Amino acid sequence: MQRIRLRYTKRGRLRFTSHRDFQRAFERALRRAEVPMAYSAGFTPHPRVSYANAAPTGTGSEAEYLEIGLAAPRDPETLRKLLDESMPAGLDIVDAVEARTSGLADRLTASVWELRLDGVELAEAEQAVEVFLAAEAVEVQRKTKNGVRTFDTRGAVVSLEALPAPADRPLDNACAILRLVVRHLTPAVRPDDVLSGLRAVADLAPPVPSAVTRLAQGLFDEESGTVTDPLAPDREADTTATPTAAVTADAKAPEGPAA
């Protein structure tokens, strides 16, 4: 069985699709593209698709990952193009490699997030970030299926900075950008949890919901402070492929305003 690992996006209005919505769209794309899928055994066989650490509903992403098993070998790039053409615009298949190593999920240990805070002055965001980073712990509460849980958000945040809005995005009012690197811990700390923490310790409360985008996810490199490309080990194991550089915390946001 050949295994192919794919990176896909959730852009624009498609950020509101749930993980189940994406699964349905992807399985339809597999049929349209006539991908020779391998299936599980048993009375109800399912196509061999493994999803890894999907972003929450309502957040955009440039770095979602999954793995598929094929019953017959295919060229990864050709397969990527066929699947991308079969997916809705905004759910884009942007990268594909043949799996030549194990443990893709184990390499997704941190994420780079961008939060657009409309109605918030840059100076106000900078002050809130300073207070948050100076705190030893920032506890917030979140309702889960097991009830309300209290957990620390500060411990999961590796870095956090406030940036001005890009000059190429015309604005009618104030806008600050938060760029943060968050470790994948248990329980998971999400961008909205960090916003709750900023509200709790610094009274930062954007007047409108924030537009949130995951720019990258992968293995966190302690020495460089970067989030590396989780597909790089597979490319490096394939001497015929062109290696790609690490994805850093300075990763660029997708062009254009959020929908």
C-alpha positions as CSV (number, residue, x, y, z in Angstrom):
1,M,0.0,0.0,0.0
2,Q,1.4,3.4,-1.0
3,R,0.9,6.2,1.5
4,I,0.5,9.8,0.4
5,R,0.6,12.8,2.8
6,L,-1.3,15.9,1.8
7,R,-1.3,19.5,3.1
8,Y,-4.6,21.4,2.5
9,T,-6.0,24.8,3.4
10,K,-9.2,26.3,4.7
11,R,-9.6,29.8,3.2
12,G,-12.2,32.5,3.1
13,R,-15.7,31.4,3.8
14,L,-14.6,27.8,3.8
15,R,-13.0,28.3,7.2
16,F,-16.5,27.8,8.6
17,T,-16.6,24.2,7.4
18,S,-16.5,21.7,10.2
19,H,-14.1,18.8,10.1
20,R,-17.0,16.5,9.2
21,D,-17.9,18.8,6.3
22,F,-14.3,18.6,5.0
23,Q,-14.3,14.8,5.3
24,R,-17.4,14.5,3.1
25,A,-16.0,17.0,0.5
26,F,-12.7,15.1,0.5
27,E,-14.2,11.7,0.0
28,R,-16.3,13.0,-2.9
29,A,-13.1,14.4,-4.4
30,L,-11.4,11.0,-4.1
31,R,-14.3,9.5,-6.1
32,R,-14.3,12.2,-8.7
33,A,-10.5,11.9,-9.2
34,E,-10.8,8.1,-9.4
35,V,-8.1,7.7,-6.8
36,P,-7.4,3.9,-6.2
37,M,-8.0,4.0,-2.5
38,A,-7.1,1.2,-0.1
39,Y,-9.9,0.2,2.2
40,S,-10.0,-1.1,5.8
41,A,-11.0,-4.7,6.5
42,G,-14.3,-5.8,8.1
43,F,-18.0,-5.7,7.4
44,T,-18.0,-1.9,6.7
45,P,-14.8,-1.1,4.8
46,H,-13.7,2.6,4.9
47,P,-11.2,4.3,2.7
48,R,-7.8,4.6,4.4
49,V,-7.7,8.3,5.3
50,S,-6.0,9.6,8.5
51,Y,-6.6,13.2,9.6
52,A,-4.1,14.9,11.9
53,N,-5.0,17.8,14.4
54,A,-7.7,19.6,12.4
55,A,-8.2,23.3,13.1
56,P,-11.3,24.4,15.0
57,T,-14.4,25.3,13.0
58,G,-14.4,29.0,12.1
59,T,-10.6,29.3,11.8
60,G,-8.7,29.6,8.6
61,S,-5.6,27.5,8.0
62,E,-2.7,27.2,5.6
63,A,-1.4,24.0,7.2
64,E,-3.8,21.1,7.6
65,Y,-2.6,17.6,7.1
66,L,-3.9,14.1,6.2
67,E,-2.6,10.8,4.9
68,I,-4.3,8.4,2.4
69,G,-3.5,4.8,1.6
70,L,-3.6,3.7,-2.1
71,A,-4.2,0.3,-3.6
72,A,-2.1,1.2,-6.6
73,P,0.9,3.6,-6.8
74,R,0.4,7.2,-8.1
75,D,2.7,10.2,-8.6
76,P,2.1,12.5,-5.6
77,E,2.1,15.7,-7.6
78,T,-0.3,14.4,-10.2
79,L,-2.6,13.1,-7.5
80,R,-2.5,16.5,-5.8
81,K,-3.6,18.3,-8.9
82,L,-6.4,15.9,-9.6
83,L,-7.7,16.2,-6.0
84,D,-7.3,20.0,-5.9
85,E,-9.4,20.3,-9.1
86,S,-12.1,18.2,-7.4
87,M,-12.3,20.2,-4.2
88,P,-14.3,23.4,-3.6
89,A,-12.3,26.6,-3.9
90,G,-10.9,27.5,-0.5
91,L,-10.3,23.8,0.4
92,D,-7.2,23.6,-1.6
93,I,-4.7,20.7,-1.8
94,V,-1.4,22.5,-1.9
95,D,1.3,19.9,-1.2
96,A,1.8,16.1,-1.5
97,V,4.6,13.7,-0.7
98,E,4.9,10.0,-0.5
99,A,5.2,8.9,3.1
100,R,8.7,7.5,3.6
101,T,8.8,7.9,7.3
102,S,6.5,7.2,10.3
103,G,4.9,9.4,12.8
104,L,3.4,12.3,11.0
105,A,1.1,13.1,13.9
106,D,4.1,13.0,16.3
107,R,5.7,15.8,14.3
108,L,2.7,18.2,14.8
109,T,3.8,19.6,18.1
110,A,3.1,23.3,17.7
111,S,1.2,25.8,15.5
112,V,1.8,29.4,14.3
113,W,-1.4,31.4,14.5
114,E,-2.4,34.9,13.3
115,L,-5.3,36.7,14.9
116,R,-6.7,39.9,13.3
117,L,-8.1,42.2,15.9
118,D,-10.3,44.8,14.2
119,G,-11.1,47.8,16.3
120,V,-8.0,47.4,18.5
121,E,-5.1,49.9,18.4
122,L,-1.6,48.5,18.0
123,A,-0.5,50.1,21.3
124,E,-3.3,48.5,23.2
125,A,-2.5,45.1,21.8
126,E,1.2,45.6,22.6
127,Q,0.5,46.5,26.2
128,A,-1.8,43.4,26.6
129,V,0.8,41.1,25.1
130,E,3.4,42.5,27.6
131,V,1.2,41.8,30.5
132,F,0.3,38.3,29.3
133,L,4.0,37.3,28.7
134,A,5.0,38.7,32.1
135,A,2.5,36.4,33.9
136,E,3.6,33.1,35.3
137,A,0.2,31.5,34.6
138,V,-3.0,32.7,32.9
139,E,-5.9,30.5,33.7
140,V,-9.1,30.4,31.7
141,Q,-12.2,28.3,31.7
142,R,-13.7,26.4,28.7
143,K,-16.8,24.3,28.5
144,T,-16.1,20.8,27.3
145,K,-18.1,17.6,26.9
146,N,-16.9,16.6,30.4
147,G,-18.0,20.0,31.9
148,V,-16.2,23.2,32.5
149,R,-12.4,22.9,32.7
150,T,-9.9,25.4,34.0
151,F,-6.4,25.4,32.5
152,D,-3.3,27.5,32.0
153,T,-2.9,29.2,28.6
154,R,0.4,30.9,29.4
155,G,2.4,27.7,29.6
156,A,1.4,26.7,26.0
157,V,2.4,30.0,24.4
158,V,6.0,29.9,23.2
159,S,5.9,33.4,21.6
160,L,3.4,36.2,21.2
161,E,3.8,39.5,19.5
162,A,1.5,42.4,18.3
163,L,2.1,43.6,14.8
164,P,0.5,46.4,12.7
165,A,-1.9,45.4,10.0
166,P,-0.3,44.9,6.5
167,A,-0.1,48.1,4.5
168,D,-1.7,46.3,1.5
169,R,-5.0,45.9,3.5
170,P,-7.0,49.1,3.4
171,L,-8.6,49.7,6.8
172,D,-11.4,52.0,7.9
173,N,-10.6,51.6,11.6
174,A,-7.9,50.5,14.0
175,C,-6.5,47.0,13.5
176,A,-3.8,45.0,15.3
177,I,-2.4,41.6,14.4
178,L,-1.3,39.0,16.9
179,R,1.2,36.4,15.9
180,L,1.7,33.5,18.3
181,V,3.3,30.1,18.5
182,V,1.4,27.6,20.6
183,R,2.5,24.2,21.7
184,H,0.1,21.3,21.3
185,L,-0.6,20.3,24.9
186,T,-3.4,18.4,26.7
187,P,-5.8,20.0,27.1
188,A,-5.2,21.8,23.8
189,V,-4.9,25.6,24.0
190,R,-6.7,27.3,21.1
191,P,-6.3,30.8,19.9
192,D,-9.6,31.8,21.4
193,D,-8.3,30.6,24.8
194,V,-5.3,32.9,24.4
195,L,-7.8,35.8,23.7
196,S,-9.7,34.9,26.8
197,G,-6.4,35.0,28.7
198,L,-5.6,38.4,27.3
199,R,-9.1,39.6,28.4
200,A,-8.6,38.2,31.9
201,V,-5.1,39.7,32.6
202,A,-5.1,42.9,30.4
203,D,-8.8,43.6,29.7
204,L,-8.2,43.3,25.9
205,A,-11.6,42.8,24.4
206,P,-11.9,43.3,20.6
207,P,-15.3,44.8,19.6
208,V,-15.8,42.2,16.8
209,P,-14.9,38.5,16.5
210,S,-11.3,38.0,15.5
211,A,-10.3,36.5,12.2
212,V,-8.0,33.5,13.1
213,T,-5.7,31.7,10.7
214,R,-3.2,28.9,11.3
215,L,-0.1,29.8,9.2
216,A,1.9,26.6,10.0
217,Q,2.1,23.6,12.2
218,G,4.8,21.1,12.7
219,L,7.7,20.1,15.0
220,F,8.8,22.9,17.2
221,D,12.6,23.4,17.1
222,E,13.8,24.5,20.5
223,E,17.1,25.9,19.3
224,S,15.8,28.0,16.5
225,G,12.4,28.8,17.9
226,T,10.7,27.8,14.6
227,V,7.9,25.5,13.6
228,T,9.4,23.2,10.9
229,D,7.7,21.6,7.9
230,P,6.4,18.1,9.0
231,L,6.6,16.8,5.4
232,A,10.3,17.6,5.1
233,P,11.6,14.3,6.5
234,D,9.6,12.5,3.7
235,R,11.1,14.7,1.1
236,E,14.6,14.3,2.5
237,A,14.1,10.5,2.3
238,D,13.2,10.8,-1.3
239,T,16.4,11.8,-3.2
240,T,14.4,12.6,-6.3
241,A,12.3,15.3,-4.6
242,T,13.2,18.9,-4.1
243,P,13.6,19.7,-0.4
244,T,11.7,22.7,1.1
245,A,12.7,25.1,3.8
246,A,11.4,25.1,7.3
247,V,8.2,27.0,8.0
248,T,9.1,29.6,10.6
249,A,7.1,31.8,13.0
250,D,7.5,34.6,10.5
251,A,5.4,32.7,7.9
252,K,3.4,35.0,5.7
253,A,-0.4,35.2,6.0
254,P,-2.5,34.5,2.9
255,E,-3.0,37.5,0.7
256,G,-6.3,39.4,0.8
257,P,-8.7,40.3,3.6
258,A,-10.5,37.5,5.5
259,A,-13.9,36.8,4.2
